[in-house]
Amino acid sequence: MFGIRIFEVHERLSHSNTHLPEAFHKGYELCFFAHDLAAHLLKSGCEKGIFSFAVNDIVDNVEASELIDLVEKVKSKDILERLPEILISKIFPAVLSDLLHYVFEALEAARKGKLSVAFTLLRKPLQDNLFVLESIIEDECDFSERLACTPPNFNRADDITSHRARIASVLDRVGYADVFDANYLAQLRYDKSFADSFDGFCNKATHLITSKSILKTSAYSLNFIFSTDLTHNSQWSFLFSRLPYVLAYSSMLCEHISERFALTYPEYKDDMNRRMSALYILNAIEHEDFLSEPLANLALHLHQWLEAHCKASGYQEPDIESLQRMGETGAFPGEAENKVQARFDAFESLAKLPF
C-alpha cells in the first residue's frame, strides 16, 4: 500500500448536529473506516507518484481529462500493448476519488438525519463507480477498448443475471468467491424489485413519486418526505447493516487494483484487516436481528479468519472486549500497549520512506 497510519475513531458523532441514534454508531464508524482506508491509499499513492510511473516515460503531468492526448502519445510511440496499463493508472485514482467523495457526503448526511440525501448520493458510487472498478479487474483489455468509444461503451445491462455474472467473475479473479455473495451484491446494488436493495431506497430518495411494483408511492404520500422516527430507524438500520458489506467488497477491489502499482506491507495489511474484521463483527452483533444470510456469512468468515490469525500470531481467540480494542488500534487480544505503539511507530517510519 501507499503509506501507513493508524485510523482514529471518528469524533463527528459527538457534534451537536448528529441525529444518528447510538445504535448505529458502530456502523457509521465501520463505514468511515472503510472510506478512510481507501482515501489514505489514494492520497499516499498520489503523493508518492505511484500512479504516474506507468506514464512517466511517455509524458509528464497528463491529467485524466487529457486522456485523449495520452492515447495519441502512446500511438506515436508504437506501444499500444501498454495502453490498458496506462489508462488504468489514470482512471483508477480518478474513479476512486469520485466514489469516496460521494460516500463521504452520504455518510455525513446520514449522521445528520438527512436520509433522502444519503441514499440519493449512494446510487452513483454503488452502481457506476464500482462497475468501472469491476470492469478493470474483469478484463483490462476489454476495458481499454470500451473506453475508446464515443461515448465510452460502459452501458450496464439491466438484468440481474449480467450483473451477477460480472461480479462472480471478479470475485473468482481476486480469490474472494467464498467470502462475498455475487448474487446478493447484484441484487443489493441493482434490483429495484428486491426488497433488500439499495436501488429501491435510492430510487425513492431521488423521486418524490415512484410507480413501479414494490416502489409504488402510497396514496396521500411522497417518498421520504413524511418520514417518522420509525421509518428513519428502518432506513438507518438498512443503511448501516448493508453498506458495510458493499464497502468491504469495494475495499477488496481497491486493494486488488492498487497492487498492480505497489504491494502492501504484509504487517500493515494484517493490521488493517484485523481492524476491519473486528469492526464488522461488532456491527453485525449490533444488528443481529436485521442480518441477511450473506451478511451473517461474512461476519462468520471474518471471525474464523481472526481466530486463526490470532492463534498463528501467538494470541488467544478474541472476545467482545478485545474486539473493541482491536477495532480501534489493531491490537491482538491481550497484546501489551508498548507492542501496539511499536507497531504504529514502525508503520509511521515506513510511510516516510520514498517509494
C-alpha positions as CSV (number, residue, x, y, z in Angstrom):
1,M,0.0,0.0,0.0
2,F,1.0,3.6,-0.1
3,G,1.8,4.9,3.3
4,I,0.7,3.9,6.8
5,R,-1.1,5.4,9.7
6,I,-3.5,4.3,12.5
7,F,-7.0,5.4,11.8
8,E,-8.9,7.4,14.5
9,V,-12.4,6.6,15.7
10,H,-14.4,9.5,14.4
11,E,-15.3,12.4,16.6
12,R,-18.1,13.7,14.4
13,L,-20.6,11.6,16.3
14,S,-20.2,14.0,19.2
15,H,-21.1,17.1,17.2
16,S,-24.3,18.9,18.0
17,N,-25.7,18.3,14.5
18,T,-25.6,14.5,15.0
19,H,-29.1,12.9,14.8
20,L,-27.8,9.3,14.3
21,P,-29.0,7.1,17.2
22,E,-26.2,5.5,19.2
23,A,-27.4,2.0,18.0
24,F,-26.0,2.9,14.6
25,H,-22.7,4.5,15.7
26,K,-20.7,1.3,15.2
27,G,-22.0,1.0,11.6
28,Y,-21.1,4.6,10.9
29,E,-17.5,4.1,12.3
30,L,-17.1,0.9,10.3
31,C,-18.2,2.6,7.1
32,F,-15.9,5.6,7.7
33,F,-13.0,3.2,8.4
34,A,-13.5,1.6,5.0
35,H,-13.7,5.0,3.4
36,D,-10.6,6.3,5.2
37,L,-8.6,3.2,4.3
38,A,-9.3,3.7,0.6
39,A,-8.8,7.5,0.9
40,H,-5.4,7.0,2.5
41,L,-4.4,4.6,-0.2
42,L,-5.4,7.2,-2.8
43,K,-3.7,10.2,-1.0
44,S,-0.5,8.3,-0.3
45,G,-0.3,6.9,-3.8
46,C,-0.8,10.3,-5.4
47,E,1.8,11.9,-3.1
48,K,4.4,9.2,-3.9
49,G,3.7,9.4,-7.6
50,I,2.9,5.7,-7.8
51,F,0.0,6.2,-10.3
52,S,2.3,8.2,-12.6
53,F,5.0,5.5,-13.0
54,A,3.3,3.9,-15.9
55,V,3.3,7.2,-18.0
56,N,6.5,8.9,-16.8
57,D,8.5,7.6,-19.8
58,I,5.8,8.8,-22.1
59,V,4.7,12.2,-21.0
60,D,4.6,14.2,-17.7
61,N,1.6,15.7,-15.9
62,V,-1.2,14.2,-18.0
63,E,-4.5,14.6,-16.2
64,A,-7.4,12.3,-16.5
65,S,-9.2,15.0,-18.6
66,E,-6.4,14.8,-21.1
67,L,-6.6,11.0,-21.7
68,I,-7.1,11.5,-25.4
69,D,-3.7,13.3,-25.6
70,L,-2.1,10.4,-23.7
71,V,-3.6,7.9,-26.1
72,E,-2.1,9.8,-29.1
73,K,1.3,9.8,-27.4
74,V,1.1,6.0,-26.9
75,K,0.1,5.6,-30.6
76,S,3.0,7.8,-31.7
77,K,5.5,5.7,-29.7
78,D,4.0,2.4,-31.1
79,I,3.4,0.9,-27.6
80,L,-0.3,0.2,-27.9
81,E,0.2,-3.0,-25.9
82,R,0.8,-0.8,-22.8
83,L,-2.4,1.2,-23.3
84,P,-4.6,-0.7,-20.8
85,E,-2.0,-0.4,-18.1
86,I,-1.5,3.3,-18.8
87,L,-5.2,4.1,-18.9
88,I,-5.9,2.3,-15.7
89,S,-3.1,4.3,-14.0
90,K,-5.1,7.4,-14.8
91,I,-8.7,6.1,-14.5
92,F,-8.4,4.2,-11.2
93,P,-7.4,7.1,-8.9
94,A,-9.9,9.4,-10.5
95,V,-12.8,7.0,-10.2
96,L,-11.8,6.0,-6.7
97,S,-11.6,9.7,-5.7
98,D,-15.1,10.4,-7.1
99,L,-16.5,7.3,-5.3
100,L,-15.0,8.5,-2.0
101,H,-16.4,12.0,-2.3
102,Y,-20.0,10.6,-2.7
103,V,-19.6,8.1,0.1
104,F,-18.2,10.7,2.5
105,E,-21.1,13.1,1.9
106,A,-23.7,10.3,2.1
107,L,-22.3,9.2,5.5
108,E,-22.3,12.7,6.8
109,A,-25.9,13.2,5.5
110,A,-26.9,10.1,7.3
111,R,-25.3,11.2,10.5
112,K,-27.3,14.5,10.3
113,G,-30.5,12.6,9.7
114,K,-30.8,13.7,6.0
115,L,-31.5,10.2,4.8
116,S,-33.1,11.1,1.4
117,V,-29.8,12.9,0.6
118,A,-27.7,10.0,1.8
119,F,-29.5,7.4,-0.3
120,T,-29.6,9.7,-3.4
121,L,-25.8,10.2,-3.1
122,L,-25.1,6.5,-2.8
123,R,-26.6,5.4,-6.1
124,K,-23.8,6.5,-8.3
125,P,-20.8,5.1,-6.4
126,L,-22.6,1.8,-5.7
127,Q,-23.8,1.3,-9.3
128,D,-21.4,3.2,-11.6
129,N,-18.1,3.7,-9.9
130,L,-17.9,0.1,-8.6
131,F,-19.0,-1.1,-12.1
132,V,-15.9,0.6,-13.6
133,L,-13.6,-0.9,-11.0
134,E,-15.1,-4.3,-11.7
135,S,-14.6,-3.8,-15.4
136,I,-10.9,-3.1,-14.9
137,I,-10.5,-6.3,-12.9
138,E,-12.6,-8.5,-15.2
139,D,-10.8,-7.7,-18.4
140,E,-8.4,-4.7,-18.7
141,C,-8.0,-5.0,-22.5
142,D,-11.8,-5.0,-22.9
143,F,-12.0,-2.1,-20.5
144,S,-9.5,-0.1,-22.7
145,E,-11.5,-0.9,-25.9
146,R,-14.8,0.2,-24.3
147,L,-13.2,3.4,-23.1
148,A,-12.2,4.3,-26.6
149,C,-15.8,4.5,-27.8
150,T,-17.8,7.8,-28.1
151,P,-19.3,7.7,-25.6
152,P,-17.4,5.1,-23.7
153,N,-19.3,1.8,-24.0
154,F,-20.0,1.0,-20.4
155,N,-23.7,0.7,-20.7
156,R,-24.8,-1.8,-18.0
157,A,-27.3,-4.5,-18.9
158,D,-30.4,-4.1,-16.8
159,D,-30.8,-7.7,-16.0
160,I,-29.5,-9.0,-12.7
161,T,-28.1,-12.1,-14.4
162,S,-25.5,-10.0,-16.2
163,H,-24.6,-8.1,-13.0
164,R,-24.3,-11.4,-11.1
165,A,-22.1,-12.9,-13.8
166,R,-19.7,-9.9,-13.8
167,I,-19.4,-9.8,-10.0
168,A,-18.9,-13.5,-9.8
169,S,-16.1,-13.3,-12.4
170,V,-14.4,-10.5,-10.4
171,L,-14.7,-12.5,-7.2
172,D,-13.1,-15.5,-8.9
173,R,-10.3,-13.4,-10.2
174,V,-9.4,-11.9,-6.8
175,G,-10.0,-15.1,-4.9
176,Y,-12.9,-14.0,-2.8
177,A,-15.7,-16.1,-4.3
178,D,-16.2,-17.9,-0.9
179,V,-16.3,-14.6,1.0
180,F,-18.8,-12.5,-0.8
181,D,-22.1,-13.5,-2.5
182,A,-22.2,-12.4,-6.1
183,N,-26.0,-12.8,-6.4
184,Y,-26.6,-10.7,-3.2
185,L,-24.2,-8.0,-4.3
186,A,-26.0,-7.8,-7.7
187,Q,-29.5,-7.6,-6.0
188,L,-28.3,-5.2,-3.3
189,R,-26.9,-2.7,-5.9
190,Y,-29.2,-3.1,-8.9
191,D,-32.5,-4.9,-8.2
192,K,-35.3,-2.3,-7.5
193,S,-37.8,-5.2,-7.3
194,F,-35.8,-6.8,-4.4
195,A,-36.9,-5.5,-1.0
196,D,-33.4,-5.8,0.4
197,S,-31.9,-3.4,-2.2
198,F,-30.2,-0.1,-2.3
199,D,-31.7,0.5,-5.7
200,G,-35.1,0.7,-4.2
201,F,-34.1,3.1,-1.4
202,C,-32.1,5.2,-3.9
203,N,-35.0,5.4,-6.4
204,K,-37.4,6.5,-3.7
205,A,-34.9,9.0,-2.3
206,T,-34.4,10.5,-5.7
207,H,-38.0,10.7,-6.8
208,L,-41.0,12.1,-4.9
209,I,-43.3,9.7,-6.6
210,T,-42.5,6.2,-7.9
211,S,-44.9,3.9,-9.6
212,K,-43.2,0.5,-10.3
213,S,-44.2,-2.6,-8.3
214,I,-42.6,-2.6,-4.9
215,L,-41.6,1.1,-5.2
216,K,-45.1,2.4,-5.7
217,T,-45.7,5.5,-3.6
218,S,-48.7,5.2,-1.2
219,A,-51.8,7.4,-1.6
220,Y,-51.5,10.8,0.2
221,S,-47.7,10.4,0.5
222,L,-44.5,11.5,-1.1
223,N,-41.3,9.4,-0.9
224,F,-39.1,10.2,2.1
225,I,-41.0,13.5,2.7
226,F,-43.2,12.4,5.6
227,S,-40.7,10.1,7.3
228,T,-41.4,9.4,11.0
229,D,-38.9,8.3,13.7
230,L,-39.9,4.7,12.9
231,T,-39.2,5.0,9.2
232,H,-35.9,6.9,9.9
233,N,-34.8,4.0,12.2
234,S,-35.7,1.5,9.5
235,Q,-33.7,3.5,6.9
236,W,-30.7,3.8,9.2
237,S,-31.0,0.0,10.0
238,F,-30.9,-0.8,6.3
239,L,-28.0,1.6,5.6
240,F,-25.7,0.6,8.4
241,S,-26.2,-3.1,8.1
242,R,-25.9,-3.3,4.3
243,L,-23.5,-0.6,3.4
244,P,-20.6,-2.1,5.3
245,Y,-20.9,-5.2,3.2
246,V,-20.6,-3.3,0.0
247,L,-17.8,-1.1,1.3
248,A,-15.9,-4.2,2.5
249,Y,-16.3,-5.5,-1.1
250,S,-15.1,-2.2,-2.6
251,S,-12.1,-2.1,-0.3
252,M,-11.1,-5.5,-1.6
253,L,-11.5,-4.3,-5.2
254,C,-9.3,-1.2,-4.5
255,E,-6.6,-3.3,-2.8
256,H,-6.5,-5.7,-5.7
257,I,-6.2,-3.0,-8.3
258,S,-3.7,-1.0,-6.3
259,E,-1.3,-4.0,-6.1
260,R,-0.6,-3.5,-9.8
261,F,1.2,-0.3,-8.8
262,A,2.7,-1.2,-5.4
263,L,2.4,-4.1,-3.0
264,T,1.1,-3.7,0.5
265,Y,3.4,-4.2,3.5
266,P,2.1,-7.6,4.9
267,E,2.1,-6.4,8.5
268,Y,0.1,-3.3,7.7
269,K,-2.3,-5.3,5.6
270,D,-2.8,-7.7,8.5
271,D,-3.3,-4.8,10.9
272,M,-6.0,-3.2,8.8
273,N,-7.7,-6.5,8.2
274,R,-7.9,-7.1,11.9
275,R,-9.4,-3.7,12.4
276,M,-11.9,-4.1,9.6
277,S,-12.9,-7.6,10.7
278,A,-13.3,-6.6,14.3
279,L,-15.5,-3.6,13.4
280,Y,-17.6,-5.6,11.0
281,I,-18.2,-8.3,13.6
282,L,-19.1,-5.8,16.3
283,N,-21.6,-4.1,13.9
284,A,-23.1,-7.5,12.9
285,I,-23.7,-8.3,16.6
286,E,-25.4,-4.9,17.0
287,H,-27.7,-5.6,14.1
288,E,-28.0,-9.4,14.6
289,D,-31.8,-9.4,14.1
290,F,-31.6,-7.5,10.8
291,L,-28.9,-9.5,9.1
292,S,-29.5,-11.4,5.8
293,E,-27.7,-14.7,5.3
294,P,-24.8,-13.2,3.2
295,L,-24.1,-10.5,5.8
296,A,-24.1,-13.2,8.6
297,N,-21.8,-15.4,6.5
298,L,-19.3,-12.6,6.0
299,A,-19.2,-12.0,9.8
300,L,-18.7,-15.7,10.3
301,H,-15.9,-15.8,7.8
302,L,-14.1,-12.8,9.3
303,H,-14.5,-14.3,12.8
304,Q,-12.9,-17.6,11.7
305,W,-10.1,-15.7,10.0
306,L,-9.5,-13.7,13.1
307,E,-9.4,-16.8,15.3
308,A,-6.9,-18.5,13.0
309,H,-4.8,-15.2,12.6
310,C,-4.6,-14.6,16.3
311,K,-3.7,-18.2,17.1
312,A,-1.0,-18.2,14.4
313,S,0.4,-15.0,15.9
314,G,0.5,-16.4,19.4
315,Y,-2.6,-14.8,20.9
316,Q,-5.9,-16.1,22.2
317,E,-9.2,-16.0,20.5
318,P,-10.8,-12.5,20.6
319,D,-13.7,-11.8,22.8
320,I,-16.0,-8.8,22.7
321,E,-13.7,-6.6,24.8
322,S,-10.7,-7.4,22.7
323,L,-12.6,-6.9,19.5
324,Q,-13.4,-3.3,20.7
325,R,-9.7,-2.6,21.3
326,M,-8.7,-4.3,18.0
327,G,-11.2,-2.2,16.1
328,E,-9.6,1.0,17.5
329,T,-5.9,0.1,17.4
330,G,-5.4,-3.2,15.6
331,A,-4.2,-4.8,18.9
332,F,-4.2,-8.5,19.3
333,P,-6.1,-9.9,22.3
334,G,-4.0,-9.2,25.4
335,E,-1.2,-7.6,23.5
336,A,0.9,-5.1,25.5
337,E,0.3,-1.5,24.8
338,N,4.0,-0.9,24.1
339,K,4.0,-3.5,21.4
340,V,1.0,-1.9,19.8
341,Q,2.7,1.5,19.9
342,A,5.9,0.0,18.5
343,R,4.0,-1.4,15.5
344,F,2.4,2.0,15.0
345,D,5.8,3.7,15.1
346,A,7.1,1.2,12.6
347,F,4.2,1.9,10.2
348,E,4.8,5.7,10.6
349,S,8.5,5.2,9.7
350,L,7.7,3.1,6.6
351,A,5.2,5.7,5.5
352,K,8.0,8.3,5.3
353,L,10.2,6.2,3.1
354,P,10.4,7.1,-0.6
355,F,8.7,4.5,-2.9
